[in-house]
Amino acid sequence: MNFDYSQLKTQFQQTLAKSNEPAELTSLRQAAFQQLKNAPLLKVTKFNFHNWPLITNQVQSFSLSEADLQLTDNEQVKVTVNPQVIAVKLPNSLKEQGVLITDLVSATRKYPQMINKYLATVIRPEENQIAAYHTALMNLGLIIYVPQNVQLDGPISLTVNFEQQRTTNFHLLIIAGKNSRFQIIDHLIASQQQETPLTNFTEIIANENSEVHFSSLDHLSQKAPAYYQYRAAIKDYAKVDWAVGLMNECNTVGEIDSELIGEGAHANSQLIALTANDQQLGINNRVTNRSPHSQGLINQRGVALGNSRLIFNGIGQIIHGAHGSEAEQQNRLLMMSPHASGDANPILLIDENDVEAGHAASVGKINQDQLYYLLSRGIPRHQAQRMVIRGFLSAVITAIADRDVRQKMVNILERKLKENA
């Protein structure tokens, strides 16, 4: 990463001196910044992004939107986040059950023990340079806490809008109490006018026997690159399902990481990605079985158009002692242009005998038999190709429970396919 450490340190200290945030957040930032200079670089196999300007010398205010928090009552759980305001619509019935949705500063003031226990513990700043940078300079943050035994019938709909000319480091902390059940739908937006980089972190703590379904539609049209890291710590008999659609138009690098730290823990990590023009996208999708009888599944499907480059790394690791566990993965790419490039890299790291592990990977062109069948029914070629592609991606699209989000994903997919026909 090309940045001026001395200049960044000076701006960081000046901004920190002006902030009026709780001491716990200040201490976390200072400890993270100390890791920045010597932290290792993140590695994504067969993908080089280290010259991207993901770390800048511009330090934004650490307001984390506390002063502009708005709270209203609504039958549906809806949250809108942008650099000026966080608006939460939460039914009174859920407030009475202890469901909490608020910005990180307010949460740190009101619930310091919770924040000290969980924030930056799943994704630690010493892991890599971007994690240290993000934790030290995060300037937009949200916490979602669902207490034990609480089950939400409808989803928590979260819209995060980055349409402002500022470097944004957004942090989402999700805490699932014992035996809780809920779904989160995350929609990320940034316009073409956005010329500053973005880092987007999501930490999930799934306590015993909880169940979290996390769906994300990322539609970033910005010019600057984006980095995301989604990670869950999954305890005994807890379950986390990921359904992520990367429809960005900017260069993107990131990780989805499921840590199966409890016995019987389960993770199902599903992702689709579409690249076009000169875009580059590299992904590590990792599941680590650390305890017995845990199950980790990965299903990645991508389509590369134009001159783009798309890299899928599926990483399944079973630690010694995690007997009776399962690690399965699929990584499949469709190359829709002779100028596009891509790799689907299955990686299995197995250190235990009594396990089930397997992988499938493919990189190829559109299925000609399927295409011929549609053409023989009188369907025009361009429409038939889009139908085959939609069928190829449907395994993940259908995993998103919200119909509106599914339709938005399909609309973006159709538009990009038409533009690159």
N, C-alpha and C positions, 0 to 999 in steps of 0.2 A: 504494500500500500504506500503510495506516494503522498506523504503529508509532512508538515513541519512540526515535529514534536514540541519544540520549545515554544513556538507561537501558539500551538493548541493548548499547552499547559498554562501559559499566561492568560489566555482568554477563559479557560476553564476556571482558574482561581478567581479571576475578576467576577465572573458570572456567579460563582458559588458564594462569594462574599456578599452579593446583592440579594441573594435568594432568601426567602423567609419560610423555608420548608422545615419540617421536623428534623431533629438531630440524627434520627435513625437513617433517613434518606441521605443526608449529607455524609455520614460515615460510610455508607454503602458506596456512594459515588467516589469518595476519596480512595477507598480500598481498590475499587475497580480501576481507577485511573492509574494507580501505581502498577497495575499489571499490564498496561497498554504497551509500554516500550519493549518488554521482553516476552510477551505472550506469543505463542506459536501462530503461524498462519493456518487457517482452515484449509484442509485438503479435500478436493473433489476429484476423484480419479478421472484422468483424460480430459480435464477441463481447467484451463488457465484463466483466472479472473483477477490475478493479483495486481494488475496494472489499472484496474477499474477505480474510479474515485469514490469509493464507498465511505472512506474516512476523509472528512474535510476539516479545514482550520476554522470554520465558522461555528461558533458556539451559540445556541439559542437559549432563551430564557428557560428556567426550570420550573415554570408555573404549573405544569401538568394539569392545567385547566380547572384548578380548584375554585377560583373566584367566580367562574362562570357556570358552575354546575346547576342544572335545572332539573326539578323532579316533579312529575305529574302522575296522576292516577289513570290507568287505562286497563281494559280487560286483557289486552295482549302485552307481552313483555317486549318492548322495543327500545333500543338504545341507539342514539346518533352521536357520533364523535367527530369533531374536527378541531383544528388548533384554537378556535375561539370558544367553543362551548361543548359540553357533554349534556345531552338531554336523555333522561331516563323515564320511560313509562312503565310503571310497575303496579299491578293490582294491590289493593290494601290487604287482600287475603294472603298474598305472598310476603308482604312486609311483616305481617303479624307472625308468620312462620319463621322469620329471621333471614329471609333471602336478602342478600346485600349486593347492590350494583352501584359502584361509585368510583370516583377518580382515586388515584394512588395517594395523593397528598391527604385528602380527607380521611381515607382509610388508615393512613399512618398516624394521623392525629387521634382518631377515635378508637382504633383497634391496633395499637402498636405491637402487641404480642403476636397477633396473627401475621402481620407483615414481616416482623423479624424472623418468624418461624419459616415462612414460605418464599418470600420474594428473593429471586436470584439464587435459589437453592437447586432448582431443576436444571437451569442453564447457568452455569457458574462463570463469572467474568474471567477467571484465569485459564479457561479452556482454549480460547483463541483470541486473536487481536480484535476482531469485530465484536465479540461478546464483551470484551473489556470496554471498548469504545461505546457500545450501545448502553451498557449498564451505567457508565459514568455520565453519559450525556442524554439519557432518555428524557424527552420533554413532552410526551403525551402518554398517559397511562390510565388503565382501567382495571378494576378488580371485580370479579363475579364470584360470589360465595353462596353455595346452596348447602344449608345445614343437613345434619344426618336425618335420615328417614323422610326427607322431603322429596316428593316426586312431582315434577312439573308436567302437566298435560300438553301444553303448547310449547313451542320453541322460544328461546331468547334470540331475537333478531337484532343483529349488531351491524350497523353501517358505519364504516370509517372512511371519511373523506379527507384526502390529503391535498386538496386543491388550494394551495397557498405556496408562495415562493419562500420556502424555508426548509432547512434540513430537518427531517422528522425522524425521531427514534421512538417508535410506538411500542409499548409494552402492555400485554394483556396477561393478567394472572387469574387463573380459574381454579377454584378450590371446591372439590366435591366431598361433602361429608359422608360418613358411613351410611351405606344403604340408600343413598340419594340416587335419583334418576332424572336426567334432563338432557336437552338438546340445544346446541348453540349453532346459529347460522351467521357466518361472518362474511360481509361483503366489503371488499376494499376497492376504493376508487381514487384515481389521480388523473388529472387532465394532461393534455399534450403540452400545456404551458409550464408544467412543473419541470424545472431544470436542476433541482437539487436532489441528492441521493436520499434513499429511504432505507431504514432498517426496521424490521417488523418481527417482534418476538412474542411467542405465546407459550406460557408455562401452564401445564395442567397437573394438579395433584389429585389423583383419584384414590381416595381412601377406601378402606376395606368394603368390599361388596358394592361399591358404587358403579354407576354406568353413565358415561359421558359420550354423546354423539356430537362430534365437531365437524361441521361442514363449512367450507370456505370457498368463495368465488373471488379470485383476485383479478381485477381488471384495471391495470395500471398502464395508462397511455403515455406516461411521462417520458422525457428524453433521457433523464439520468438513470443510472442502474439502481436496482433494488436487491436487498438481501433479506431473506426471511429465515427464521428458525422456529419450528414448532416442536415442542418436546413434552412428553407426558411421563410422570412417575406413577406407575400403576401398582397398587398394593394388593394384598391377598384377595383373590376372587373378584377383583375389580375389572372393569372393561372400558376401553376407549376405542371408539371407531372414528377414523379420519376419512373424510371425503373431500378432497381438495381439487379445485379446478384452476389451473394457472393459465389464464387467458391474457396475460400481460403483453404489451407491445414493446416494452423496454427490455434491456439485458437484465437477466435475473439469475441469481444463484441462491441456493438454500438447502435446508435439511428438514426432514420430518423424522422424528426420533422417538421411539417408544421404548421405555425402560420397564421391563417386566420384573419388578423387584419383589413381588409377593407371590406366594404359592397360588397356582391356579389363575394367575393374571392373564388377561387376554387383550390383544391389540389387533385391529384390522385396518391397515393403512392403504387407502385407495387414492389414486391420483391420476388426473389426466392433464396433459399439457399440449399446447398448440403454439408453434413458432412460425414466423413468417419474415419476409424481407431479409434483412441482414442480422436479425435478432440472434442472440446467444442465450441459452438456458441450460444450466447444470444443476442436477438434483442428487442429493444423497437421501435415500429413503431407508431408514435403519430400524431394525427391531432387535433388541438384546434380551435374551432369556437369561435372567439371573437367578431364578428360583424354580423348584420342581413343578412339573405339570403345568407349565405356562405355555401359551400358544401365541405365536406371532405370524401374521399373514401380511403379505405385501402384494399389491396389484397395481402396476403402473402401465399406462397406455399413452402414447404420444404420437402427434402428427407433425411432420416438418415440411414446411413450404418454402418456396423462394430460394434464397441463399442462406437460410438459417442453419443453426447448429443446435442440436438437442442431445443432451447426455442424461441417461438414467443409470444411476448406481443403486442397485438393490443389495442391502447388506443385512444378512441374517447371522446373528452370533448367539451361540449357546455356550454359556459359561460352565466350567466344570462344577458339578454338583446339581445342575438343573436337569436331573433325570426325569424321564417321562414327558419331556417338552416337545414342542413342534415348531418348526420354522419352515414356512413355505413362501415362495415368491414367484411372481410373473412380471417380466419386463418386456414390453412389446412396443415397437416403433413402426409407423408407416412413413415411408419416404415418398412424398408427392412431387418431388422435383429432382431432376438430375443434378442440380447444383446444391441441394441441401445435403447435410451430413449429420450423422448421429451414431450413437453407441448405446447398447443396452447391456450393462455389465452386472451379471449376478455374482454375488460374493457370499460364500458360506464359510463361517469360521466356527467350527464345531470342536468342542473340547469335552464331550461327554458321549458315552456309548449308547445308553438306553434312550434314544431320541428318534424322532422322525424329522427329516430335513430334505428339501428338494427345491429345484428351481427350474424355470423355463424362461428363455429369452429369444427374441426374434427381431430382426431388422429387415424390412423388405418393402416391396411395392404393394399396391392395392390388389386384393384377391380377384383375379381375372374371372374365375368361375362365377362369383357373385355378381361381378359387373356384367358379364355376358347374359346372365339370367335376367337382370333388370333391363338391359338393352333389348333383349328378345321380347319383352313385354311392351315395347314402344316408348320406354322412358328415355328422354334425351341423355346423352353421355354426361354432361356436367351435373345434371340432377342425380343421375345414377351414382356418380362418384361421391357426391355429398351424402347420399343415403347409406352407401357402404361405410363411409367414415363415421357417420353417426352411429351406425350399428357397432362398429369397432370400439367406440368410446362409451357405449351405452351402459356397460357394467358399472362404471363410476357415476355417470350422470344420474342413473336411476337410484343410486345410493343416497342422493340428496333428497331428504324427505319433503322439503318445501317446494311446492309447485312453481311459485313465482321465481325462485332462484334457479330452478331447473330451466325454466323458460328463458330467463336472462342468459344463462350459459349457452343454450341452444342458439339464441339470437346472435350472440357474439361469434359463436362458431360458424354460423351460416354467413355472417357478414365477412369474416376473414377468409373463408373459402371462396366466396364470390370475388373478393378483391384480388385474390391470388390465383384465380382460375387461368 
